[in-house]
Amino acid sequence: MPAKFVLRKGRTGKFTFTLEGPNGQILATSADHPNLRAAKAAIASVQKNLAGAEVDDRSAGATAAKKTTARKTTGRKTTARKTAAKKTTARKTTARKTAAKKTTARKTAAKRTTAATAAKKTTARKTTARKTAAKKTTARKTAAKRTTRTTRATAAKTTTARKASPRKTTARKTAARKTAARKTAARKTTARTTAPRKRAAKKTTVAAS
């Protein structure tokens, strides 16, 4: 079975062909052609020029070029690996620094929170102490006011008692005087009444004798 050209249409709509041997092995592959006519023209050109084609051996240069390319590729890969390693190290370092910064920020935030809490507690204690002192001062003022009121009331009672005492004494003296005057008047009245009676009794006794 001789070799054959196999024509295909790609997904992009372009046409390509391959030269396959008797056992199905692909011997050559064409470039992409924009339409079917261009692909068939390329196949005709290969068929026409294939019999008288010469062999141009560039394997030595190609091998050296391949080695150079391989070395360049290896160098590029090594450089890429080093660059990737550097980037990875930089990322890890950045991640560590970021983590350290976050940890430091958290610690700082925790310290600030603790300081704020302590400040609040201190303020609360001061406020409580002030309120307690104010309550004590108010209680003292209230006690002082009560004492002052009690003292004033006692003083007023004492003054009233002092004022009332002379009045009572005067009233008692006046009553005593009135009582003594009444007794004196009664005695005088009794004496006046008794004197005529005594005189009459004496006269009666004398007459009887």
SERO-4910 file (N, C-alpha, C, O; in steps of 0.05 Angstrom, whole numbers):
BEGIN
 pado doro    nc1    nc2    nc3   cac1   cac2   cac3    cc1    cc2    cc3    oc1    oc2    oc3
  Met    A     17    -24      0      0      0      0     18     25      0     34     28     18
  Pro    A     15     42    -20     32     66    -21     24     86      0      4     84     13
  Ala    A     41    107      3     35    129     21     12    145     11      5    144    -13
  Lys    A      0    161     29    -23    177     21    -24    203     36    -12    207     58
  Phe    A    -38    222     24    -43    248     36    -70    248     50    -90    240     37
  Val    A    -72    256     75    -97    257     89   -104    286     95    -89    300    108
  Leu    A   -127    295     84   -135    323     87   -156    325    109   -174    309    111
  Arg    A   -152    345    126   -171    349    149   -178    379    152   -163    397    143
  Lys    A   -201    383    163   -210    411    170   -210    414    200   -222    398    215
  Gly    A   -196    435    210   -193    439    238   -217    453    251   -236    460    237
  Arg    A   -216    457    277   -237    470    292   -240    500    285   -262    512    287
  Thr    A   -218    511    276   -218    540    269   -228    545    241   -231    568    232
  Gly    A   -233    523    226   -243    526    198   -221    524    178   -226    527    154
  Lys    A   -196    521    186   -173    520    168   -168    491    161   -176    472    175
  Phe    A   -153    487    138   -148    460    128   -119    453    130   -101    470    126
  Thr    A   -113    428    138    -86    417    139    -86    389    127   -107    377    124
  Phe    A    -61    380    120    -59    352    109    -34    340    120    -15    354    127
  Thr    A    -34    314    122    -11    298    131     -4    277    110    -21    268     96
  Leu    A     22    270    109     32    249     91     37    225    109     54    225    126
  Glu    A     21    203    104     23    179    120     35    156    104     30    153     80
  Gly    A     52    141    118     65    118    104     46     94    102     23     96    111
  Pro    A     57     72     90     40     48     87     30     36    113      8     24    114
  Asn    A     46     40    134     37     29    160     21     49    177     15     44    200
  Gly    A     14     72    165     -2     93    180     15    113    195      4    131    208
  Gln    A     41    110    194     58    129    208     58    156    193     59    157    169
  Ile    A     56    178    208     56    205    196     84    213    189    102    214    206
  Leu    A     88    218    163    114    225    153    118    255    151    141    265    155
  Ala    A     97    270    146     99    299    144     72    312    150     51    299    147
  Thr    A     73    337    160     49    352    168     51    379    156     72    392    157
  Ser    A     29    389    143     29    415    130     22    437    150     13    432    172
  Ala    A     25    461    141     16    484    156    -14    488    152    -27    473    136
  Asp    A    -26    507    165    -55    513    162    -60    528    137    -45    547    129
  His    A    -81    520    123    -89    534     98   -116    546    102   -134    534    115
  Pro    A   -121    570     91   -146    583     96   -170    570     84   -193    573     95
  Asn    A   -167    555     62   -190    542     49   -181    516     37   -158    509     36
  Leu    A   -201    501     27   -196    475     15   -180    477    -10   -163    459    -15
  Arg    A   -184    497    -26   -170    500    -52   -140    504    -47   -123    492    -61
  Ala    A   -133    520    -27   -104    525    -21    -91    499    -10    -68    493    -17
  Ala    A   -106    483      5    -95    458     16    -90    438     -7    -69    425     -7
  Lys    A   -109    436    -26   -105    418    -49    -82    427    -67    -67    411    -78
  Ala    A    -78    453    -70    -56    464    -86    -30    457    -73    -10    451    -87
  Ala    A    -29    458    -46     -4    451    -32      2    421    -35     25    413    -39
  Ile    A    -19    404    -34    -15    376    -38     -4    370    -66     14    354    -70
  Ala    A    -15    384    -87     -6    380   -115     23    389   -117     39    376   -132
  Ser    A     31    410   -104     59    420   -105     77    400    -92     99    395   -102
  Val    A     69    387    -71     86    367    -57     89    343    -75    111    332    -78
  Gln    A     67    334    -88     69    311   -105     87    316   -129    101    298   -139
  Lys    A     86    341   -139    102    348   -163    132    349   -156    149    340   -172
  Asn    A    139    360   -133    167    365   -126    179    343   -108    203    345   -102
  Leu    A    163    324   -100    173    304    -81    194    285    -94    213    277    -80
  Ala    A    190    278   -119    208    258   -132    236    269   -136    255    254   -133
  Gly    A    239    294   -143    266    305   -147    277    320   -124    296    335   -127
  Ala    A    266    316   -100    276    331    -77    302    321    -67    307    297    -67
  Glu    A    320    339    -60    347    331    -49    347    332    -18    329    344     -6
  Val    A    367    319     -7    370    317     22    390    338     31    413    337     22
  Asp    A    383    356     48    401    377     60    404    370     89    387    376    106
  Asp    A    427    358     96    433    349    123    443    371    140    466    381    137
  Arg    A    427    380    158    435    401    177    434    391    206    430    406    225
  Ser    A    437    365    208    434    352    234    455    361    254    450    365    278
  Ala    A    481    365    244    503    373    262    497    401    274    498    405    298
  Gly    A    491    420    256    484    446    266    459    447    282    456    461    302
  Ala    A    441    430    273    416    428    288    420    417    316    408    426    336
  Thr    A    439    397    318    445    385    344    457    406    362    450    409    386
  Ala    A    477    421    351    490    442    367    470    463    375    470    473    397
  Ala    A    453    470    355    433    490    361    414    480    383    405    495    400
  Lys    A    407    454    380    389    442    400    402    442    428    390    448    448
  Lys    A    429    436    428    443    436    454    444    464    466    439    468    489
  Thr    A    451    483    448    451    511    457    424    520    467    421    532    488
  Thr    A    404    512    452    377    519    460    370    505    486    357    517    504
  Ala    A    379    480    488    374    465    513    387    478    537    376    480    558
  Arg    A    413    487    531    427    500    553    413    526    561    409    532    585
  Lys    A    406    541    540    391    566    546    365    561    561    358    574    580
  Thr    A    352    539    551    326    532    564    332    524    593    317    532    611
  Thr    A    353    508    597    360    499    624    367    523    642    358    526    665
  Gly    A    383    542    630    390    566    644    365    582    651    362    592    674
  Arg    A    347    584    632    322    599    637    306    585    659    295    598    677
  Lys    A    305    558    657    290    543    677    302    547    705    288    551    725
  Thr    A    330    546    705    343    550    731    338    578    742    332    582    765
  Thr    A    340    598    723    335    625    731    306    628    740    300    642    760
  Ala    A    288    615    725    260    616    732    255    603    760    240    613    776
  Arg    A    269    580    764    267    567    790    277    584    812    265    587    834
  Lys    A    301    597    807    312    614    827    294    638    833    289    646    856
  Thr    A    283    649    810    265    671    814    240    663    829    230    677    847
  Ala    A    230    639    822    206    628    836    213    624    865    197    630    883
  Ala    A    238    612    870    246    608    897    248    634    913    240    636    936
  Lys    A    260    655    899    262    681    912    234    692    918    229    703    939
  Lys    A    216    690    897    189    700    901    175    685    924    162    697    941
  Thr    A    180    658    925    167    642    946    178    651    973    164    654    992
  Thr    A    206    654    974    218    663    999    208    691   1007    203    696   1030
  Ala    A    206    708    986    196    735    992    168    734   1002    160    749   1021
  Arg    A    151    717    989    124    714    998    122    704   1027    107    714   1043
  Lys    A    139    683   1032    139    672   1059    149    693   1079    137    696   1101
  Thr    A    170    708   1071    180    729   1089    159    750   1093    154    759   1116
  Thr    A    146    758   1071    124    778   1073    102    768   1090     90    782   1107
  Ala    A     95    742   1086     73    730   1102     81    730   1132     65    736   1149
  Arg    A    107    722   1137    116    722   1165    115    750   1177    106    755   1199
  Lys    A    125    770   1161    125    798   1170     96    807   1175     90    820   1195
  Thr    A     79    800   1156     50    807   1159     38    794   1184     24    807   1199
  Ala    A     45    768   1188     35    754   1212     46    767   1237     32    771   1257
  Ala    A     72    774   1236     85    787   1259     72    814   1264     66    821   1287
  Lys    A     66    829   1242     53    855   1246     26    852   1257     17    867   1275
  Lys    A     11    832   1247    -16    827   1257    -15    819   1287    -31    828   1303
  Thr    A      5    801   1293      8    793   1321     14    817   1339      3    821   1361
  Thr    A     33    834   1329     41    858   1344     17    877   1346     12    889   1368
  Ala    A      2    879   1324    -22    897   1325    -43    886   1345    -55    901   1360
  Arg    A    -46    859   1345    -65    847   1364    -55    852   1393    -71    859   1410
  Lys    A    -29    848   1397    -18    853   1424    -22    882   1432    -30    888   1455
  Thr    A    -16    900   1413    -19    929   1419    -49    935   1424    -55    949   1443
  Ala    A    -67    923   1408    -95    927   1412   -104    916   1440   -119    929   1454
  Ala    A    -93    892   1446    -99    880   1472    -89    898   1495   -102    902   1515
  Lys    A    -64    909   1492    -53    927   1512    -70    952   1515    -76    961   1537
  Arg    A    -78    963   1491    -95    987   1492   -122    981   1506   -132    997   1521
  Thr    A   -133    957   1499   -158    949   1511   -155    946   1541   -171    955   1557
  Thr    A   -132    933   1549   -127    930   1578   -123    957   1591   -134    961   1613
  Ala    A   -108    975   1578   -104   1002   1589   -130   1017   1591   -136   1030   1611
  Ala    A   -147   1014   1570   -173   1028   1570   -191   1017   1593   -204   1031   1607
  Thr    A   -190    990   1596   -206    977   1617   -196    986   1645   -212    993   1662
  Ala    A   -169    987   1648   -158    997   1673   -165   1026   1679   -172   1033   1701
  Ala    A   -164   1042   1657   -172   1070   1660   -201   1073   1668   -209   1089   1685
  Lys    A   -219   1056   1655   -247   1057   1662   -251   1049   1691   -267   1061   1705
  Lys    A   -237   1027   1699   -239   1018   1727   -230   1041   1746   -243   1046   1766
  Thr    A   -207   1053   1739   -197   1075   1756   -217   1098   1757   -223   1109   1779
  Thr    A   -228   1105   1734   -248   1126   1733   -273   1119   1749   -284   1135   1764
  Ala    A   -281   1093   1746   -304   1084   1762   -298   1085   1792   -315   1093   1808
  Arg    A   -274   1077   1800   -267   1079   1828   -267   1108   1838   -277   1114   1859
  Lys    A   -255   1126   1821   -254   1154   1829   -283   1165   1831   -289   1179   1850
  Thr    A   -299   1157   1811   -327   1167   1811   -342   1156   1836   -357   1171   1849
  Thr    A   -337   1130   1842   -350   1118   1866   -340   1133   1891   -356   1138   1909
  Ala    A   -314   1138   1892   -303   1152   1916   -315   1180   1918   -321   1189   1940
  Arg    A   -317   1194   1895   -329   1220   1896   -358   1219   1905   -366   1236   1921
  Lys    A   -373   1200   1894   -401   1197   1902   -403   1191   1932   -420   1203   1946
  Thr    A   -385   1173   1942   -386   1166   1970   -379   1190   1987   -392   1195   2007
  Ala    A   -358   1205   1978   -351   1230   1993   -374   1250   1993   -380   1263   2013
  Ala    A   -387   1252   1969   -409   1271   1967   -432   1262   1985   -445   1279   1998
  Lys    A   -437   1236   1986   -459   1226   2003   -452   1231   2032   -469   1240   2048
  Lys    A   -427   1226   2039   -419   1231   2067   -421   1261   2074   -431   1268   2095
  Thr    A   -412   1278   2055   -415   1307   2060   -444   1315   2062   -451   1331   2080
  Thr    A   -461   1304   2045   -490   1310   2046   -501   1300   2073   -517   1314   2085
  Ala    A   -493   1276   2081   -502   1265   2107   -493   1283   2130   -509   1288   2149
  Arg    A   -468   1292   2128   -458   1310   2149   -474   1336   2150   -482   1346   2171
  Lys    A   -479   1347   2126   -494   1372   2124   -522   1368   2135   -533   1385   2150
  Thr    A   -535   1345   2128   -562   1339   2138   -561   1336   2168   -579   1347   2182
  Ala    A   -541   1322   2178   -539   1319   2207   -535   1346   2221   -546   1352   2242
  Ala    A   -518   1363   2208   -513   1390   2219   -539   1406   2219   -545   1420   2238
  Lys    A   -554   1404   2197   -579   1419   2195   -598   1409   2217   -612   1425   2230
  Arg    A   -600   1382   2220   -617   1371   2241   -609   1381   2268   -625   1388   2285
  Thr    A   -582   1380   2273   -572   1389   2299   -578   1418   2303   -587   1427   2325
  Thr    A   -575   1434   2282   -581   1463   2284   -611   1467   2290   -618   1484   2306
  Arg    A   -627   1452   2276   -656   1454   2280   -663   1447   2309   -679   1460   2323
  Thr    A   -651   1424   2318   -657   1415   2345   -647   1435   2365   -661   1441   2385
  Thr    A   -623   1447   2360   -613   1467   2379   -630   1491   2379   -636   1503   2401
  Arg    A   -639   1500   2355   -657   1523   2354   -683   1517   2368   -693   1534   2383
  Ala    A   -694   1493   2364   -720   1486   2377   -716   1486   2408   -733   1495   2423
  Thr    A   -693   1474   2416   -688   1473   2445   -685   1501   2457   -695   1508   2478
  Ala    A   -669   1518   2441   -666   1545   2451   -692   1560   2452   -697   1575   2470
  Ala    A   -709   1555   2431   -736   1568   2431   -752   1559   2455   -766   1575   2468
  Lys    A   -752   1533   2460   -767   1522   2483   -756   1534   2509   -772   1542   2527
  Thr    A   -730   1536   2511   -718   1547   2535   -726   1576   2539   -733   1585   2560
  Thr    A   -725   1591   2516   -733   1619   2517   -762   1622   2524   -769   1639   2541
  Thr    A   -779   1605   2512   -807   1605   2519   -812   1599   2548   -828   1611   2562
  Ala    A   -797   1578   2557   -799   1571   2585   -791   1593   2604   -803   1599   2624
  Arg    A   -768   1607   2596   -759   1629   2612   -780   1652   2612   -786   1664   2633
  Lys    A   -791   1657   2589   -811   1678   2587   -836   1670   2603   -848   1687   2616
  Ala    A   -844   1645   2601   -868   1636   2614   -864   1635   2645   -883   1639   2660
  Ser    A   -840   1629   2654   -835   1627   2683   -840   1653   2698   -854   1652   2718
  Pro    A   -830   1676   2689   -837   1701   2702   -866   1707   2702   -878   1717   2721
  Arg    A   -879   1700   2679   -908   1704   2678   -923   1687   2699   -940   1697   2713
  Lys    A   -915   1662   2700   -927   1644   2720   -922   1654   2748   -940   1654   2765
  Thr    A   -897   1662   2753   -890   1673   2780   -907   1697   2787   -917   1700   2809
  Thr    A   -909   1715   2767   -925   1740   2771   -954   1733   2776   -967   1744   2794
  Ala    A   -964   1713   2760   -992   1705   2764   -996   1693   2792  -1016   1698   2805
  Arg    A   -977   1676   2800   -979   1664   2827   -979   1686   2849   -995   1685   2868
  Lys    A   -961   1705   2846   -959   1726   2866   -985   1742   2866   -996   1749   2888
  Thr    A   -996   1748   2842  -1021   1763   2840  -1043   1747   2854  -1059   1758   2869
  Ala    A  -1045   1721   2848  -1065   1704   2860  -1062   1703   2890  -1082   1704   2905
  Ala    A  -1037   1701   2899  -1032   1701   2928  -1041   1727   2942  -1054   1727   2963
  Arg    A  -1035   1749   2928  -1043   1775   2938  -1073   1777   2940  -1084   1786   2960
  Lys    A  -1086   1768   2918  -1115   1769   2918  -1127   1751   2940  -1146   1759   2953
  Thr    A  -1115   1728   2944  -1125   1710   2965  -1121   1722   2992  -1139   1721   3009
  Ala    A  -1098   1734   2997  -1092   1747   3022  -1111   1770   3027  -1121   1774   3050
  Ala    A  -1117   1785   3006  -1136   1808   3009  -1164   1798   3015  -1178   1810   3032
  Arg    A  -1172   1776   3002  -1198   1765   3008  -1200   1755   3037  -1220   1760   3051
  Lys    A  -1179   1742   3046  -1179   1732   3074  -1180   1756   3094  -1194   1755   3114
  Thr    A  -1165   1776   3087  -1165   1800   3105  -1192   1813   3106  -1202   1820   3127
  Ala    A  -1205   1815   3083  -1231   1827   3081  -1251   1809   3096  -1269   1820   3110
  Ala    A  -1249   1783   3094  -1267   1765   3107  -1264   1768   3138  -1284   1768   3153
  Arg    A  -1239   1770   3146  -1234   1773   3175  -1246   1799   3185  -1259   1800   3206
  Lys    A  -1242   1820   3170  -1253   1845   3178  -1284   1844   3179  -1296   1854   3198
  Thr    A  -1296   1831   3160  -1325   1828   3159  -1334   1812   3183  -1354   1819   3196
  Thr    A  -1320   1790   3188  -1327   1773   3211  -1324   1788   3237  -1341   1786   3255
  Ala    A  -1303   1804   3239  -1299   1820   3264  -1321   1840   3267  -1331   1844   3289
  Arg    A  -1328   1853   3246  -1349   1873   3247  -1376   1860   3256  -1391   1872   3272
  Thr    A  -1381   1837   3245  -1406   1823   3252  -1406   1813   3280  -1426   1814   3294
  Thr    A  -1383   1803   3290  -1381   1791   3316  -1381   1812   3338  -1392   1807   3360
  Ala    A  -1371   1835   3334  -1369   1856   3354  -1397   1865   3364  -1400   1866   3389
  Pro    A  -1416   1871   3348  -1443   1879   3358  -1456   1856   3374  -1469   1860   3394
  Arg    A  -1451   1831   3364  -1463   1809   3378  -1452   1806   3406  -1466   1801   3426
  Lys    A  -1426   1810   3407  -1413   1808   3434  -1423   1830   3452  -1428   1825   3476
  Arg    A  -1425   1853   3442  -1436   1875   3458  -1464   1870   3467  -1471   1875   3491
  Ala    A  -1481   1859   3449  -1509   1853   3457  -1510   1832   3478  -1526   1833   3496
  Ala    A  -1492   1812   3476  -1491   1791   3496  -1483   1801   3523  -1494   1793   3544
  Lys    A  -1464   1820   3524  -1455   1831   3549  -1478   1847   3562  -1482   1846   3586
  Lys    A  -1492   1862   3546  -1514   1877   3556  -1535   1859   3568  -1546   1864   3589
  Thr    A  -1541   1837   3554  -1561   1818   3564  -1552   1806   3590  -1569   1802   3608
  Thr    A  -1527   1800   3593  -1517   1788   3617  -1519   1808   3640  -1525   1800   3663
  Val    A  -1513   1833   3635  -1514   1853   3656  -1543   1857   3665  -1548   1860   3689
  Ala    A  -1561   1858   3647  -1589   1862   3654  -1600   1838   3670  -1615   1842   3689
  Ala    A  -1591   1815   3663  -1600   1791   3678  -1589   1792   3707  -1602   1782   3725
  Ser    A  -1567   1802   3710  -1556   1803   3737  -1571   1823   3754  -1565   1826   3777
***
